[in-house]
Amino acid sequence: MILSLIAEATECDFKSKLERDKSVSWMKSVSAFANGIGGTLFFGVDNNGHAIGLVDAQSDAEYISHRLKEQISPLPDFILTPHSNDGKEILTLVVKAGRATPYYYTVDKSQRAFVRIGNETIPAPNHILNELILKGSNRTFDALETEYKKDDYSFTLLEATYRQRARLRLEPTDYVSFGLANEGGLLTRAGSLLTDQHIVYNSRLFCTRWNGLRKGSIFDDALDDKEYEGNLIYLLNSGSDFVKNNTKVRFVKEAMERVDKPDYAERAVTETLVNALIHRDYLILGSEIHIDLYDDRLEISSPGGMYSGKMIQDLDIDQLKSERRNPNIADLFHRMKYMERRGSGLEKIINETGKLPGYSERYHPEFYSTTSSFTVVLKNVNYADGYDDDGGIKRGINGGLKRGINENQQNILKILSEDPTVTTQAVADALTITRRSVEHHITRLKKTGLVEREGSKKTGRWIVKPDNTKEAATTHE
């Protein structure tokens, strides 16, 4: 029974014996489990999960109880149980997730709080410690009062958006009832994130359209790069516009109608951005939300992991309950019909993506979190990886080469091979993209050895390698 429990435990720590001289080795795990989602310590079990037994389980149990009462503050809720496995005595110490966080381990008159990162226990970083303090006092970041007076700032964008989407006027009394200001006229953190003025430094959004399938240098490998700062509604609108401007809506003609085929579901993108803005951890200084757009996918990452401390990749999204790091902001966005209260945001991202023409399971959205970040990956349903199952080159939208070039670069290769003296502006006009984008694409093609320039900028000519020209043209037959 106990071996089955060990095998199935997701939050556990094995101790072959009770180290009385080095109690920090297991006491810090108690602190970490209480500060997180709980966990179990197994005494008398080696690192491979094999029971090796304790010499005196009764004495060890008394020592553990005594140390916890003396050195963990506040005292967490725990259950200490002896077990016998094949004649070997072991102890299990089940530590429950606490509400009175942070739980400190005290030694030599100093206090330290610990947290669990994967299967390791580390001292709590400052931003996590601050969040634990807020949790323990039953407060949230967005409800904290600031020194900013509401009357010193304007809320034009917030009030106009509320009027448009909620079809109601945002009255002066609503600022207090919605948790944006207090009775004394001071803004809360939520209110400071919604002013027309940029007064919260962390309220920023970095957007990049990368050339190809991976990150590189902003100067050499980015086709578009924008940085936005300001209130949350402005960031939402700006992020949505950036994605629209850097993606395509293709179409196919059916018998009776034209069917649009966008790269991404607009509602899924909006839902992802809203989640990033309202659930992010604003206590992580110098952090911002990132939108990274590649040929085959869109990644949106925000500072701060799951508020519960769990990892999204370990959870069943269908059974996921809503736990909001910034409930006042979430409530306001719900009132403006940007989101629902029931915690169905991730399901909506999945469902809206599933409605896209050309969708298959390979384009299922992905969710990944750590203790310090949360990332959503949306797949471009119009992107093909360029190869069939036998390794041959595919024909179709975005059929790339082994060199990793994209559709625009394939079209540029075709134009340069047909007219070696063509100008970059003429190429830009032909493809309806900017000249700067063409120059970025050509730089990429030069690096991969597909294109060379012979002569000067004015009188020179493009040299396209014959074998690659043929291969590139094949993808568009």
C-alpha positions in Angstrom: 0.0 0.0 0.0 2.7 2.5 1.0 4.8 1.7 -2.1 1.8 2.4 -4.2 1.3 5.7 -2.5 5.0 6.6 -3.1 4.7 5.7 -6.8 1.6 7.9 -7.2 2.7 10.9 -5.2 3.4 14.0 -7.3 4.7 16.2 -4.5 7.0 14.1 -2.3 10.4 14.0 -0.8 12.3 10.8 0.1 14.6 10.6 3.2 16.5 7.4 3.9 16.7 8.4 7.6 15.8 11.3 9.9 18.8 13.6 10.0 18.7 15.2 13.4 22.0 17.1 13.0 20.9 18.5 9.6 17.2 19.0 10.1 17.2 21.8 7.5 17.3 19.0 4.9 13.7 18.1 5.6 12.4 21.1 7.5 12.7 23.3 4.5 10.5 20.8 2.6 7.8 21.2 5.2 7.9 24.9 4.7 7.8 24.5 0.9 4.9 22.1 1.0 2.9 24.4 3.4 3.6 27.4 1.2 2.6 25.5 -2.0 0.1 22.8 -2.8 1.1 20.5 0.0 3.2 17.3 -0.1 4.5 14.3 1.6 7.8 13.4 3.2 8.7 9.8 3.4 11.3 8.8 6.1 12.9 5.4 5.8 12.7 5.5 1.9 15.7 5.8 -0.4 15.9 8.1 -3.4 14.6 5.3 -5.7 11.4 5.0 -3.6 12.5 1.7 -1.9 11.6 1.2 1.7 14.7 0.6 3.8 13.2 1.3 7.2 14.0 3.4 10.3 15.8 2.1 13.4 13.4 3.7 15.8 10.3 5.0 14.1 8.5 6.0 17.4 11.5 8.1 18.6 11.8 9.7 15.2 8.1 10.6 15.1 8.3 12.3 18.5 11.4 14.3 17.3 9.6 15.4 14.1 6.6 16.6 16.0 8.8 18.5 18.4 10.9 20.2 15.7 7.8 21.3 13.7 6.3 23.0 16.7 9.6 24.7 17.6 10.8 25.8 14.2 8.0 26.1 11.6 5.9 29.3 12.1 3.0 29.3 11.9 2.5 25.6 12.5 1.1 24.0 9.4 -1.6 21.4 9.3 0.2 18.0 9.1 -0.4 14.3 9.6 2.4 12.0 10.8 1.7 8.3 10.3 3.9 5.2 10.9 3.7 2.3 8.4 5.2 -1.1 8.2 6.3 -2.4 4.8 7.7 -5.9 4.6 8.8 -5.7 8.2 10.4 -2.2 7.7 9.1 0.7 9.7 8.7 4.0 7.8 7.1 7.3 8.5 4.9 9.5 6.3 4.6 13.2 7.0 1.7 14.7 5.0 1.9 18.5 5.0 -1.3 20.2 3.8 -1.3 23.5 1.7 -1.6 26.3 4.2 -3.7 29.4 4.3 -1.6 31.4 6.7 1.3 31.8 4.4 4.2 32.3 4.4 5.3 29.4 6.6 8.8 30.1 7.8 11.6 27.8 9.0 13.3 29.4 11.9 16.9 28.7 12.8 19.5 30.8 14.8 16.8 33.6 15.2 16.5 34.0 11.4 13.4 33.1 9.3 13.3 31.7 5.8 10.4 30.6 3.7 10.9 27.9 1.1 9.0 26.9 -2.0 9.0 23.9 -4.3 10.3 24.2 -7.9 9.7 20.8 -9.6 11.4 18.3 -7.3 13.7 20.8 -5.6 13.2 23.0 -2.6 14.6 26.6 -2.7 14.3 29.8 -0.7 11.3 31.8 -1.9 12.3 34.6 -4.3 11.1 38.0 -3.3 8.1 38.2 -5.6 6.8 34.8 -4.5 7.4 35.7 -0.8 5.4 39.0 -1.4 2.6 37.0 -2.9 2.6 34.5 0.0 2.4 37.4 2.4 -0.7 38.8 0.5 -2.3 35.3 0.5 -1.7 34.9 4.2 -3.4 38.2 4.9 -6.3 37.4 2.6 -5.5 40.2 0.2 -4.7 40.4 -3.5 -2.3 42.7 -5.3 -5.0 44.5 -7.3 -6.9 45.4 -4.1 -3.9 47.2 -2.4 -4.1 50.9 -2.0 -1.7 53.2 -3.7 -0.5 56.8 -3.0 -2.1 58.0 -6.2 -5.2 60.3 -6.0 -7.9 59.3 -8.4 -8.7 63.0 -9.2 -5.2 63.5 -10.5 -5.7 61.0 -13.3 -8.0 60.4 -16.3 -9.9 57.3 -17.3 -11.1 58.2 -20.8 -10.4 54.9 -22.5 -11.8 52.8 -19.6 -15.0 54.8 -19.5 -15.5 54.8 -23.3 -14.8 51.0 -23.5 -17.2 50.3 -20.6 -19.9 52.4 -22.3 -19.4 50.6 -25.6 -19.2 47.0 -24.3 -21.3 47.0 -21.1 -23.7 49.6 -22.5 -23.6 51.5 -19.2 -21.9 54.6 -17.9 -19.1 54.1 -15.4 -20.4 56.3 -12.6 -18.0 57.9 -10.0 -19.4 55.5 -7.3 -18.5 52.5 -9.4 -14.8 53.2 -9.0 -15.2 52.3 -5.3 -17.6 49.4 -5.7 -15.5 47.9 -8.5 -12.3 48.1 -6.3 -10.6 50.7 -8.4 -10.4 53.3 -5.7 -11.1 53.6 -1.9 -13.5 55.8 0.0 -10.7 58.3 0.6 -10.1 58.9 -3.1 -6.9 56.9 -3.5 -6.5 54.5 -6.4 -6.0 50.8 -5.8 -3.5 48.8 -7.8 -6.3 47.8 -10.1 -7.2 51.4 -10.6 -3.6 52.4 -11.3 -3.5 49.8 -14.1 -6.5 51.4 -15.9 -5.6 55.1 -16.0 -4.9 56.8 -19.3 -1.4 57.7 -17.9 1.3 55.1 -17.6 2.0 54.9 -13.9 2.7 51.2 -13.4 6.1 50.5 -15.0 5.4 46.8 -15.3 2.3 47.3 -17.4 4.0 46.6 -20.7 3.7 44.4 -23.7 6.5 43.3 -26.0 5.5 42.0 -29.4 7.8 40.4 -32.0 7.2 38.8 -35.4 10.1 36.5 -35.9 11.5 35.4 -39.2 11.1 31.7 -39.3 10.5 29.2 -36.6 12.8 30.4 -33.8 14.0 33.5 -32.0 17.1 35.3 -33.2 18.4 38.9 -33.1 15.8 41.6 -33.0 17.8 43.6 -35.6 18.5 40.7 -38.0 15.7 38.2 -37.5 12.6 40.2 -36.5 10.1 41.2 -39.3 8.2 43.4 -36.9 8.9 44.6 -33.4 6.7 46.7 -31.1 6.7 47.7 -27.5 3.6 49.0 -25.8 3.0 50.5 -22.3 -0.1 51.9 -20.7 -3.4 50.8 -19.3 -4.7 47.2 -19.7 -7.3 48.0 -22.3 -4.8 49.8 -24.5 -2.4 46.8 -24.2 -5.2 44.4 -25.1 -6.2 46.4 -28.2 -2.5 46.9 -29.2 -1.7 43.2 -28.8 -4.7 42.2 -30.8 -3.8 44.6 -33.6 -0.2 43.4 -33.7 -1.4 39.8 -34.2 -3.9 40.9 -36.9 -1.3 42.9 -38.8 1.2 40.1 -38.8 -1.1 37.2 -39.8 -3.2 36.3 -42.8 -6.7 35.4 -43.6 -6.7 33.1 -46.6 -9.8 31.9 -48.3 -11.0 29.2 -50.6 -14.0 29.3 -53.0 -16.6 26.7 -52.4 -19.6 26.0 -54.6 -21.8 28.7 -53.1 -19.6 30.8 -50.9 -16.1 31.9 -50.0 -14.7 30.3 -46.9 -12.2 32.4 -44.9 -9.2 30.6 -43.4 -7.5 32.8 -40.8 -4.2 31.6 -39.3 -5.6 31.9 -35.8 -9.1 32.2 -34.2 -9.6 35.9 -33.3 -11.5 35.0 -30.2 -8.8 32.6 -29.0 -6.2 35.3 -29.4 -8.3 37.8 -27.4 -9.0 35.2 -24.7 -5.3 34.4 -24.4 -4.4 38.1 -24.1 -7.1 38.8 -21.5 -5.9 35.9 -19.4 -2.3 37.1 -19.7 -3.3 40.6 -18.6 -5.5 39.8 -15.6 -3.8 36.8 -14.2 -0.2 37.9 -14.5 2.0 38.6 -11.4 2.7 42.4 -11.3 5.0 41.8 -8.3 7.7 40.5 -10.5 9.7 43.7 -11.1 11.1 44.4 -14.6 8.7 41.9 -16.2 6.3 42.2 -19.1 3.9 40.2 -21.3 5.5 38.8 -24.5 3.8 38.0 -27.8 6.2 36.0 -30.0 4.8 35.3 -33.5 6.6 32.7 -35.7 5.7 31.2 -39.1 4.0 28.2 -37.4 2.8 29.4 -34.1 1.9 32.2 -31.7 3.3 32.2 -28.2 1.9 34.5 -25.5 3.7 34.4 -22.1 3.0 36.3 -18.9 4.9 36.7 -15.7 3.7 34.5 -12.8 2.7 30.8 -12.8 -0.6 29.4 -11.7 -2.0 31.2 -8.6 -2.6 27.9 -6.9 1.1 27.0 -7.3 0.3 24.0 -9.5 1.5 23.4 -13.0 -1.0 23.7 -15.8 0.5 20.8 -17.8 -0.2 18.5 -14.8 -3.9 19.4 -14.7 -7.0 18.3 -16.5 -8.3 21.6 -18.1 -11.8 20.3 -18.2 -11.8 20.1 -14.4 -9.9 23.3 -13.8 -11.4 25.7 -11.2 -11.0 29.4 -11.5 -8.4 30.9 -9.1 -7.8 34.6 -9.8 -4.6 36.4 -8.8 -6.3 39.8 -9.5 -10.0 39.3 -8.9 -11.0 43.0 -9.1 -9.4 43.3 -12.6 -11.0 40.0 -13.6 -14.4 41.2 -12.4 -14.2 44.5 -14.4 -13.1 42.6 -17.6 -16.1 40.3 -17.0 -18.4 43.3 -16.8 -17.0 44.6 -20.1 -17.7 41.1 -21.6 -14.0 40.3 -22.3 -14.2 37.1 -20.3 -16.4 34.9 -18.2 -16.3 34.4 -14.4 -16.5 30.6 -14.5 -12.9 29.9 -15.3 -13.6 28.7 -18.8 -11.0 30.8 -20.6 -8.7 27.9 -21.5 -11.6 25.8 -22.7 -12.7 28.7 -24.9 -9.2 29.0 -26.4 -9.4 25.3 -27.3 -13.0 25.4 -28.6 -12.5 28.5 -30.8 -9.3 27.1 -32.3 -11.2 23.9 -33.0 -13.7 25.8 -35.2 -11.1 26.9 -37.7 -11.2 25.5 -41.2 -8.4 23.1 -41.7 -8.1 22.3 -37.9 -6.8 18.9 -36.8 -5.4 17.6 -33.5 -1.9 18.7 -34.5 -3.0 22.3 -34.1 -4.4 21.8 -30.6 -3.4 24.8 -28.3 -0.7 24.0 -25.7 -0.4 25.4 -22.2 2.7 25.4 -20.1 3.6 27.0 -16.7 6.4 27.3 -14.3 6.4 29.0 -10.9 7.3 32.3 -12.6 5.6 32.2 -16.0 2.5 31.0 -17.9 2.6 30.4 -21.7 -0.1 29.7 -24.3 1.0 28.3 -27.7 -1.5 28.7 -30.6 -0.7 26.8 -33.8 -1.0 28.4 -37.2 -3.6 26.1 -38.9 -2.5 27.3 -42.4 1.1 26.3 -41.8 2.5 23.0 -43.1 5.9 21.9 -42.0 7.0 21.5 -45.6 7.4 17.7 -45.7 5.2 14.7 -46.1 5.6 11.5 -44.0 8.3 10.2 -46.3 10.4 13.3 -46.0 9.5 14.6 -49.5 8.7 18.3 -50.1 5.0 19.1 -49.7 3.0 21.3 -52.0 0.6 23.8 -50.4 0.4 26.8 -48.2 3.7 27.6 -46.4 5.5 24.5 -47.6 8.9 25.3 -46.3 12.4 24.0 -47.4 14.9 22.1 -45.2 16.8 25.4 -45.0 13.8 26.8 -43.0 12.6 29.5 -45.3 9.0 30.7 -45.2 6.4 31.5 -47.9 7.4 35.1 -48.5 11.0 34.0 -48.9 10.0 31.4 -51.4 8.2 34.0 -53.4 11.2 36.3 -53.2 13.4 33.6 -54.5 11.1 33.1 -57.5 11.0 36.9 -58.3 14.8 37.2 -58.0 15.4 34.2 -60.3 13.0 35.6 -62.9 14.4 39.2 -62.8 18.0 39.3 -61.3 18.0 43.2 -61.5 14.8 43.7 -59.7 14.8 46.3 -56.8 13.8 45.5 -53.3 11.0 48.1 -53.6 9.6 46.3 -56.6 9.7 43.0 -54.7 7.8 44.7 -51.8 5.2 46.1 -54.2 4.7 42.7 -55.8 4.2 40.9 -52.5 2.3 43.8 -50.8 4.8 43.9 -47.9 7.1 46.6 -46.7 10.5 47.2 -48.2 12.0 46.6 -44.7 10.5 43.2 -44.6 11.9 42.3 -48.0 15.4 43.4 -46.8 15.0 41.2 -43.7 13.9 38.2 -45.8 16.9 38.7 -48.3 19.3 38.9 -45.3 17.9 35.6 -44.2 18.3 34.1 -47.7 21.9 35.3 -47.9 22.7 33.7 -44.5 21.4 30.3 -45.7 23.4 30.6 -48.9 20.4 30.7 -51.2 21.0 34.2 -52.6 24.1 36.3 -53.4 24.5 39.9 -54.6 26.9 40.7 -57.4 27.9 44.2 -58.0 26.7 47.5 -56.5 23.2 48.2 -55.1 22.2 50.2 -58.3 23.8 48.3 -61.1 24.3 44.8 -59.5 22.3 41.7 -59.9 20.9 38.9 -57.7 22.3 35.4 -58.0 20.0 32.6 -57.0 21.5 29.1 -56.7 20.0 27.0 -59.5 19.3 23.9 -57.5 17.6 25.8 -54.7 15.5 27.8 -57.2 14.2 24.6 -58.6 13.4 23.2 -55.2 11.7 26.4 -54.1 9.6 26.5 -57.3 8.5 22.9 -56.7 6.7 23.9 -53.5 4.3 26.2 -55.4 3.4 23.9 -58.3 
